[in-house]
Amino acid sequence: MKRSFKGLRLSVGPEDTYDAVIIGAGIGGLICANLLACNGLRVLLVEQHYMVGGYCSTFRRKGYTFDAATHFYPLLGNPTTITGKLLKDLGITTGWVKMDPVDQFHFPDGSKFSVSADYEIYLAELKAEFPSESQALDRFFFDVRETYRLGLLYYFRGRNTSRLDPYRDLTVRQVLDRYFQDSKLKLLLTADGPHWGAPPCRTSFVFDSMLRLSYFLGNYYPSGGSQVFSDEIAQRFEEKGGHVLTNSLVKRILVKDKTVCGVEIETGPMSRRYKKQIRAEVVISNADQLQTLEQMLGTEHLDPTYMASVRSLRPSYPCFLTHIGLKDISSEVLCEAQGYYWNSWDPDQMGCNGLKFKLFVPTLFEPRMAPPGGHVLIIQKVIDMDYYATDNWASHKTTIEQYIMDNLQQVIPGISEKIVVKTSASALTSYNFTLNYRGAMLGWEMSPDQLGENRTGVVGPIKGLYFTGHWVQPGGGITPVIVSAMQAAEAVLK
């Protein structure tokens, strides 16, 4: 896939001085770079991978294009939302395919529920399925709507209010138990919870409500796939005078008199790598937070209390992914098969095989991701695991992939004969490509005790250092990450 941005040639390299250097060309780094360049700053964006996008990127195998991780984008195709409007203002022209139904859930008893993209239809279908819980559903969704509005004000716009206090410390599990008795309904209302990378007993009800209602403002898939979207953001950045340097690693953040003064990078063609110091008064990290602080910056520049608070945070689960290219299989079969598959009625068991997996078929929305007559199937499985206790990653990968394929064969009998290409990515794969701590899928958990003031802000602990991305406020997910980029750019420009 030919990328739409040029990038700096490694044989030439970056200039000696910039106004700002951004570490990591994930979506947070890309958006922040654009916003700074729009305001006249000379910005260098440094990315260790050979492509931009981070989790919002793609790769190709035998003519099939696979999304590396992220596969749906709430709000971005709706120009009336904060993030949709921002993309329009930045000149992003990527098309968006609206997803309807938003998702499907397959339950342990063999039944299925499809989530309509129309809120009123969704609520009516819930009440029809669970008539005895109708009044409880009204009370529950009253709280969901209230926390959605208050959460947007607080987490996205920085406007705190005491009206949020009754909900601020609640988990999804606590609210479900407060309103409902039916275990199937409770599972249904959090059956898509694995996208948070944490069980409902540790997921913020406020943050969950914000995403839950955002579905009904539009859940989208990018035309051409995730890489097209990421590459266009990089292209717009270059058009504003920005520089994108891939295949390069920031080794150190340089500090003088407790103030950032630049970075040292490792760059150049693989046959003749070299280190180069670049002067800059501002450094913004869209990279892994612990690596930024402990390795790039160095703890000698930091208050031990600050570092202890960061180290105490819990990362979200990693997500094991299996990418499959299919031929000679009908769209109808795959459309019916999409969604989350649950083995257990207890959603808190999602990381321990309570959730079998999620199936997603991007070619139902963008057929160009596969050769004519083909389809792409992406299988996701969140895993509650001890990353550092895994000493045989090859065996781990084989075991999980075999579990997935055995269960996939039960869902779609005969599918193994339709497979053209198959590849899997473990937590180690995620780490290797993104350097995310323990291969975390969404940075730190979005639990009540790790949000708001309990999560690192976009302004860093020393002058000139800033953060963006899913490790910092407001949290993980494509919309919060973009909001963090907006907040970081605003802080820099002030």
C-alpha positions as CSV (number, residue, x, y, z in Angstrom):
1,M,0.0,0.0,0.0
2,K,1.6,3.3,-1.1
3,R,1.6,5.8,1.7
4,S,0.3,9.3,1.0
5,F,3.0,11.2,3.0
6,K,6.6,11.4,2.0
7,G,8.5,11.2,5.3
8,L,12.1,12.4,5.8
9,R,14.7,10.4,4.0
10,L,16.8,8.5,6.5
11,S,20.0,9.3,4.4
12,V,19.3,13.0,4.9
13,G,17.8,13.0,8.4
14,P,16.1,15.7,10.4
15,E,17.2,19.3,11.0
16,D,19.2,20.3,14.1
17,T,16.5,22.4,15.7
18,Y,12.7,22.3,16.0
19,D,10.1,24.1,18.1
20,A,8.7,20.7,19.2
21,V,9.5,17.1,18.9
22,I,6.7,14.5,19.2
23,I,7.7,10.9,20.1
24,G,5.4,8.3,18.5
25,A,3.2,8.6,15.5
26,G,0.1,7.0,16.8
27,I,-3.2,8.9,16.4
28,G,-2.4,11.1,19.5
29,G,1.0,12.1,18.1
30,L,-0.4,12.7,14.6
31,I,-3.3,14.9,15.7
32,C,-1.1,16.9,18.2
33,A,1.5,17.4,15.4
34,N,-1.1,18.8,13.1
35,L,-2.5,21.2,15.7
36,L,0.9,22.6,16.5
37,A,1.8,22.9,12.9
38,C,-1.5,24.7,12.3
39,N,-0.3,27.3,14.8
40,G,3.1,27.9,13.0
41,L,5.4,25.6,15.1
42,R,8.2,23.7,13.4
43,V,7.5,20.1,14.5
44,L,9.4,16.8,14.1
45,L,7.4,13.6,14.5
46,V,9.6,10.6,15.3
47,E,8.3,7.0,14.9
48,Q,10.2,3.8,15.6
49,H,8.1,1.8,13.1
50,Y,8.3,2.1,9.3
51,M,4.7,3.3,9.2
52,V,2.5,5.7,11.2
53,G,-0.7,5.0,13.0
54,G,0.4,2.8,15.9
55,Y,-2.6,0.5,16.7
56,C,-4.5,2.3,13.9
57,S,-2.4,0.8,11.1
58,T,-2.6,-2.1,8.6
59,F,-0.3,-4.8,7.1
60,R,-0.7,-6.9,4.0
61,R,-0.3,-10.6,3.4
62,K,-1.0,-12.4,0.1
63,G,-3.2,-9.6,-1.2
64,Y,-5.2,-9.2,2.0
65,T,-5.0,-6.0,4.1
66,F,-5.4,-6.4,7.9
67,D,-6.1,-3.8,10.5
68,A,-3.3,-4.2,13.1
69,A,-5.6,-3.6,16.1
70,T,-8.2,-0.8,16.1
71,H,-11.2,-1.7,13.9
72,F,-14.0,0.7,14.8
73,Y,-14.0,4.5,15.2
74,P,-16.9,6.0,17.2
75,L,-17.9,9.6,16.3
76,L,-15.2,10.3,13.7
77,G,-17.5,10.2,10.7
78,N,-20.0,12.6,12.4
79,P,-18.9,16.3,11.9
80,T,-21.2,17.5,14.7
81,T,-19.1,15.7,17.3
82,I,-15.9,17.2,18.9
83,T,-13.6,14.7,17.1
84,G,-15.5,14.6,13.8
85,K,-15.4,18.4,13.6
86,L,-11.7,18.5,14.4
87,L,-10.9,16.1,11.5
88,K,-13.0,18.2,9.2
89,D,-11.1,21.4,10.4
90,L,-7.8,19.6,9.8
91,G,-8.8,18.8,6.2
92,I,-9.1,15.1,6.7
93,T,-11.1,13.7,3.7
94,T,-11.1,10.0,4.7
95,G,-14.5,8.5,4.0
96,W,-16.4,6.7,6.8
97,V,-18.8,3.7,6.5
98,K,-21.4,3.7,9.3
99,M,-21.8,0.4,11.1
100,D,-25.3,-0.8,11.7
101,P,-25.8,-2.9,13.7
102,V,-23.2,-1.5,16.0
103,D,-22.3,-5.0,17.3
104,Q,-23.7,-8.5,17.9
105,F,-23.5,-10.6,21.0
106,H,-23.7,-14.5,21.1
107,F,-24.6,-15.8,24.5
108,P,-23.8,-19.1,26.2
109,D,-27.4,-20.4,25.6
110,G,-27.0,-20.0,21.8
111,S,-29.1,-16.9,21.5
112,K,-28.0,-13.7,19.8
113,F,-28.7,-9.9,20.2
114,S,-27.9,-7.2,17.6
115,V,-27.3,-3.7,18.8
116,S,-29.1,-1.3,16.4
117,A,-27.4,2.0,15.6
118,D,-30.7,3.7,16.4
119,Y,-31.0,4.3,20.1
120,E,-34.8,4.1,20.2
121,I,-34.9,0.8,18.3
122,Y,-32.1,-0.6,20.6
123,L,-34.0,0.3,23.8
124,A,-37.3,-1.0,22.4
125,E,-35.7,-4.3,21.5
126,L,-34.1,-4.5,25.0
127,K,-37.6,-4.0,26.6
128,A,-39.2,-6.6,24.3
129,E,-36.5,-9.1,25.3
130,F,-36.7,-8.3,29.0
131,P,-40.3,-7.0,29.7
132,S,-40.0,-7.5,33.4
133,E,-36.9,-5.2,33.5
134,S,-38.5,-2.4,31.5
135,Q,-38.7,0.2,34.3
136,A,-35.3,-0.7,35.5
137,L,-34.0,-0.2,31.9
138,D,-35.5,3.3,31.9
139,R,-33.8,4.2,35.2
140,F,-30.5,2.7,34.1
141,F,-30.4,4.6,30.8
142,F,-31.4,7.8,32.6
143,D,-28.2,7.5,34.6
144,V,-26.3,6.5,31.4
145,R,-27.5,9.7,29.6
146,E,-26.7,11.9,32.7
147,T,-23.2,10.5,33.1
148,Y,-22.6,10.8,29.4
149,R,-23.2,14.5,29.4
150,L,-21.4,15.2,32.7
151,G,-18.5,12.9,31.7
152,L,-18.0,14.8,28.4
153,L,-17.9,18.1,30.3
154,Y,-15.4,16.9,32.9
155,Y,-13.1,14.5,30.9
156,F,-13.2,16.2,27.5
157,R,-13.8,19.9,28.4
158,G,-12.3,20.1,31.8
159,R,-15.4,21.5,33.5
160,N,-16.0,19.7,36.8
161,T,-19.4,19.6,38.5
162,S,-20.6,18.1,41.8
163,R,-23.5,16.5,39.8
164,L,-20.9,13.9,38.7
165,D,-20.0,13.0,42.2
166,P,-22.7,10.2,42.7
167,Y,-21.3,8.4,39.7
168,R,-17.6,9.2,39.7
169,D,-16.4,6.2,41.7
170,L,-18.9,3.6,40.4
171,T,-17.9,0.7,38.2
172,V,-20.1,-0.8,35.5
173,R,-20.6,-3.9,37.6
174,Q,-21.9,-1.9,40.6
175,V,-24.5,0.0,38.5
176,L,-25.7,-3.2,36.7
177,D,-26.1,-5.0,40.1
178,R,-28.0,-1.9,41.4
179,Y,-30.7,-2.0,38.7
180,F,-31.0,-5.6,37.4
181,Q,-31.6,-9.1,38.5
182,D,-31.5,-11.0,35.1
183,S,-27.9,-12.3,34.5
184,K,-28.5,-12.4,30.8
185,L,-29.5,-8.7,30.7
186,K,-26.5,-7.7,32.8
187,L,-24.2,-9.6,30.4
188,L,-25.9,-8.0,27.4
189,L,-25.4,-4.5,28.7
190,T,-21.7,-5.1,29.1
191,A,-21.1,-7.8,26.4
192,D,-18.9,-5.3,24.5
193,G,-17.0,-4.5,27.6
194,P,-13.8,-6.3,26.4
195,H,-13.1,-3.3,24.2
196,W,-12.0,-1.6,27.5
197,G,-9.4,-4.2,28.2
198,A,-10.7,-4.6,31.7
199,P,-13.6,-6.4,33.4
200,P,-16.8,-4.5,34.4
201,C,-15.8,-4.7,38.0
202,R,-12.9,-2.4,37.3
203,T,-14.3,-0.3,34.5
204,S,-15.6,3.2,35.1
205,F,-19.4,3.5,34.7
206,V,-19.0,7.1,33.6
207,F,-16.4,6.3,30.9
208,D,-18.4,3.3,29.7
209,S,-21.5,5.5,29.4
210,M,-19.7,8.0,27.3
211,L,-18.7,5.3,24.8
212,R,-22.0,3.5,25.0
213,L,-24.1,6.5,23.9
214,S,-21.4,7.6,21.4
215,Y,-22.4,4.5,19.3
216,F,-25.7,6.1,18.5
217,L,-24.0,9.2,17.2
218,G,-22.2,7.0,14.7
219,N,-19.8,4.1,14.8
220,Y,-17.6,4.0,11.7
221,Y,-15.1,2.0,9.7
222,P,-12.6,4.1,7.6
223,S,-12.8,3.7,3.8
224,G,-9.7,2.0,2.7
225,G,-8.8,0.8,6.2
226,S,-7.0,2.2,9.2
227,Q,-3.8,3.0,7.4
228,V,-5.5,5.2,4.9
229,F,-6.8,7.3,7.8
230,S,-3.5,7.5,9.6
231,D,-1.5,8.2,6.5
232,E,-3.8,11.1,5.5
233,I,-3.3,12.7,9.0
234,A,0.5,12.5,8.4
235,Q,0.1,13.9,4.9
236,R,-1.9,16.9,6.2
237,F,0.9,17.5,8.8
238,E,3.6,17.5,6.1
239,E,1.5,19.9,4.0
240,K,1.7,22.3,7.0
241,G,5.5,22.1,7.0
242,G,5.9,19.2,9.5
243,H,8.5,16.5,9.3
244,V,7.8,12.8,9.8
245,L,10.8,10.6,10.6
246,T,10.1,6.9,10.6
247,N,12.4,3.9,11.5
248,S,13.9,6.1,14.2
249,L,14.0,5.8,17.9
250,V,14.2,8.5,20.6
251,K,16.8,7.3,23.0
252,R,16.9,10.2,25.4
253,I,15.0,13.3,26.3
254,L,17.6,15.9,27.0
255,V,17.3,18.1,30.1
256,K,19.2,21.2,31.3
257,D,18.5,23.0,34.5
258,K,15.3,20.9,35.0
259,T,14.0,22.0,31.6
260,V,13.6,20.0,28.4
261,C,16.1,21.1,25.8
262,G,15.8,18.4,23.1
263,V,16.1,14.7,22.3
264,E,18.8,12.3,21.2
265,I,17.6,9.9,18.4
266,E,18.9,6.8,16.7
267,T,18.3,7.0,13.0
268,G,19.7,6.4,9.5
269,P,19.7,3.5,7.2
270,M,20.0,0.1,8.9
271,S,23.5,-0.4,7.6
272,R,24.8,2.8,9.1
273,R,22.7,3.9,12.1
274,Y,23.9,6.9,14.0
275,K,22.8,9.1,17.0
276,K,21.9,12.7,16.6
277,Q,20.9,15.3,19.1
278,I,18.0,17.7,18.2
279,R,17.3,20.9,20.0
280,A,13.7,21.7,21.0
281,E,12.1,23.5,23.9
282,V,9.1,21.2,23.8
283,V,8.9,17.4,23.8
284,I,5.6,15.6,23.6
285,S,5.5,11.9,24.2
286,N,2.8,9.7,22.6
287,A,4.9,6.7,23.6
288,D,4.6,4.3,26.4
289,Q,4.6,6.3,29.6
290,L,6.9,4.2,31.8
291,Q,9.4,3.9,29.0
292,T,9.2,7.7,28.5
293,L,9.9,8.4,32.2
294,E,12.3,5.7,33.1
295,Q,14.4,5.2,30.0
296,M,14.1,8.3,27.8
297,L,13.9,10.9,30.6
298,G,15.5,9.2,33.6
299,T,14.2,9.0,37.1
300,E,17.0,11.2,38.4
301,H,14.9,14.1,37.1
302,L,11.7,13.1,38.8
303,D,10.2,13.2,42.2
304,P,10.1,9.6,43.6
305,T,6.5,10.1,44.8
306,Y,5.5,11.0,41.2
307,M,7.2,7.9,39.8
308,A,5.7,5.7,42.5
309,S,2.2,6.9,41.6
310,V,2.7,6.1,37.9
311,R,4.2,2.7,38.6
312,S,1.2,1.8,40.8
313,L,-1.2,2.1,37.9
314,R,-2.7,-1.1,36.3
315,P,-2.4,-1.6,32.5
316,S,-5.3,-2.8,30.5
317,Y,-5.3,-6.4,29.2
318,P,-3.4,-7.2,26.1
319,C,-5.4,-8.4,23.1
320,F,-4.4,-11.6,21.2
321,L,-5.3,-11.2,17.5
322,T,-5.6,-13.7,14.7
323,H,-5.9,-12.3,11.2
324,I,-7.3,-14.6,8.5
325,G,-7.7,-14.1,4.7
326,L,-10.6,-16.1,3.3
327,K,-11.8,-17.1,-0.1
328,D,-15.1,-18.6,-1.4
329,I,-17.2,-17.9,1.7
330,S,-20.4,-15.9,1.6
331,S,-20.9,-12.5,3.1
332,E,-24.1,-13.7,4.7
333,V,-22.4,-16.4,6.7
334,L,-19.8,-13.9,8.0
335,C,-22.3,-11.2,8.7
336,E,-24.3,-13.7,10.8
337,A,-21.1,-14.9,12.6
338,Q,-19.7,-11.4,13.6
339,G,-19.7,-10.3,17.2
340,Y,-18.7,-11.3,20.7
341,Y,-19.0,-15.0,21.8
342,W,-19.5,-15.6,25.5
343,N,-18.9,-18.9,27.3
344,S,-19.9,-17.4,30.7
345,W,-22.8,-15.3,32.1
346,D,-20.3,-13.5,34.2
347,P,-18.6,-10.7,32.2
348,D,-15.9,-10.3,34.8
349,Q,-14.5,-13.6,33.4
350,M,-13.8,-12.0,30.0
351,G,-10.0,-12.4,30.3
352,C,-10.2,-16.0,31.5
353,N,-12.1,-17.7,28.6
354,G,-15.4,-16.3,29.9
355,L,-15.3,-14.6,26.5
356,K,-14.5,-17.0,23.7
357,F,-13.5,-14.2,21.3
358,K,-14.8,-11.4,19.1
359,L,-15.1,-11.9,15.3
360,F,-15.0,-8.8,13.0
361,V,-15.1,-8.8,9.2
362,P,-13.9,-5.4,7.8
363,T,-14.6,-6.5,4.2
364,L,-18.3,-6.3,5.0
365,F,-17.7,-2.5,5.2
366,E,-14.7,-2.1,2.9
367,P,-14.5,-4.9,0.3
368,R,-11.2,-3.5,-1.1
369,M,-9.3,-5.0,1.9
370,A,-9.4,-8.4,0.2
371,P,-8.9,-9.7,-3.4
372,P,-12.1,-10.1,-5.4
373,G,-14.3,-12.7,-3.8
374,G,-12.3,-12.8,-0.6
375,H,-12.9,-11.6,2.9
376,V,-10.8,-10.6,5.9
377,L,-11.7,-12.0,9.3
378,I,-10.1,-10.5,12.5
379,I,-10.4,-12.5,15.7
380,Q,-9.8,-10.7,19.0
381,K,-9.3,-12.3,22.4
382,V,-8.5,-10.3,25.5
383,I,-6.3,-12.2,28.0
384,D,-5.8,-11.7,31.7
385,M,-2.1,-12.8,31.9
386,D,1.1,-12.3,33.7
387,Y,3.2,-10.9,30.9
388,Y,6.6,-11.3,32.6
389,A,5.8,-14.9,33.7
390,T,5.5,-16.0,30.1
391,D,8.9,-17.4,29.3
392,N,7.9,-19.4,26.1
393,W,6.1,-17.0,23.8
394,A,6.0,-19.4,20.9
395,S,4.2,-22.0,23.0
396,H,1.8,-19.3,24.4
397,K,1.0,-18.2,20.8
398,T,0.4,-21.7,19.6
399,T,-1.9,-22.6,22.5
400,I,-4.1,-19.5,22.1
401,E,-4.2,-19.7,18.4
402,Q,-5.3,-23.4,18.6
403,Y,-8.0,-22.5,21.1
404,I,-9.3,-19.8,18.7
405,M,-9.2,-22.1,15.6
406,D,-11.0,-25.0,17.4
407,N,-13.8,-22.6,18.5
408,L,-13.9,-20.9,15.2
409,Q,-14.5,-24.2,13.5
410,Q,-17.5,-24.7,15.7
411,V,-18.9,-21.3,14.9
412,I,-18.3,-21.6,11.1
413,P,-18.0,-25.3,10.2
414,G,-15.6,-25.9,7.3
415,I,-13.9,-22.5,7.6
416,S,-10.4,-24.0,7.7
417,E,-10.7,-25.0,4.1
418,K,-11.5,-21.4,3.1
419,I,-8.3,-20.0,4.7
420,V,-5.7,-18.5,2.3
421,V,-3.5,-16.8,4.9
422,K,-3.4,-16.8,8.7
423,T,-1.2,-14.9,11.2
424,S,-1.5,-14.2,14.9
425,A,-0.2,-11.4,17.2
426,S,0.4,-11.9,20.9
427,A,1.0,-9.4,23.7
428,L,4.7,-9.7,22.8
429,T,3.9,-8.7,19.2
430,S,2.1,-5.6,20.4
431,Y,5.0,-4.7,22.6
432,N,7.5,-5.2,19.7
433,F,5.7,-2.9,17.4
434,T,4.5,-0.2,19.9
435,L,6.6,-0.7,23.0
436,N,3.4,-0.5,25.0
437,Y,4.0,-1.8,28.6
438,R,3.1,-5.5,28.8
439,G,1.5,-5.1,25.3
440,A,-1.5,-3.2,26.9
441,M,-4.3,-2.5,24.4
442,L,-5.5,0.8,25.9
443,G,-2.8,2.1,28.2
444,W,-3.8,2.2,31.9
445,E,-7.1,0.7,32.8
446,M,-10.2,3.0,32.7
447,S,-11.1,2.2,36.3
448,P,-12.6,4.9,38.6
449,D,-9.4,5.1,40.6
450,Q,-7.3,5.7,37.4
451,L,-9.2,8.5,35.8
452,G,-9.4,12.2,36.2
453,E,-6.9,13.6,38.7
454,N,-5.7,10.0,39.4
455,R,-4.4,9.7,35.8
456,T,-1.3,11.6,34.6
457,G,-2.3,14.8,32.9
458,V,-1.0,16.1,29.5
459,V,1.5,18.4,31.2
460,G,4.6,16.5,32.3
461,P,6.6,16.6,35.5
462,I,9.3,18.9,34.2
463,K,9.2,22.1,32.1
464,G,8.8,21.5,28.4
465,L,7.6,17.9,28.7
466,Y,4.1,16.9,27.7
467,F,2.1,13.7,27.0
468,T,-0.6,12.6,24.7
469,G,-2.2,9.2,24.1
470,H,-4.0,6.4,26.0
471,W,-1.7,6.5,29.0
472,V,-2.8,10.0,30.1
473,Q,-6.0,12.0,30.6
474,P,-8.7,11.6,29.6
475,G,-8.1,7.8,28.9
476,G,-8.0,5.1,26.3
477,G,-10.0,4.7,23.1
478,I,-9.8,6.6,19.8
479,T,-11.9,9.6,20.9
480,P,-10.2,10.1,24.3
481,V,-6.8,9.9,22.6
482,I,-7.7,12.6,20.1
483,V,-9.0,14.7,23.0
484,S,-5.7,14.2,24.8
485,A,-3.9,15.5,21.7
486,M,-6.1,18.6,21.6
487,Q,-5.4,19.2,25.3
488,A,-1.7,18.7,24.9
489,A,-1.5,21.1,21.9
490,E,-3.5,23.7,23.9
491,A,-1.1,23.4,26.8
492,V,1.9,23.8,24.6
493,L,0.5,26.8,22.8
494,K,-0.3,28.5,26.1
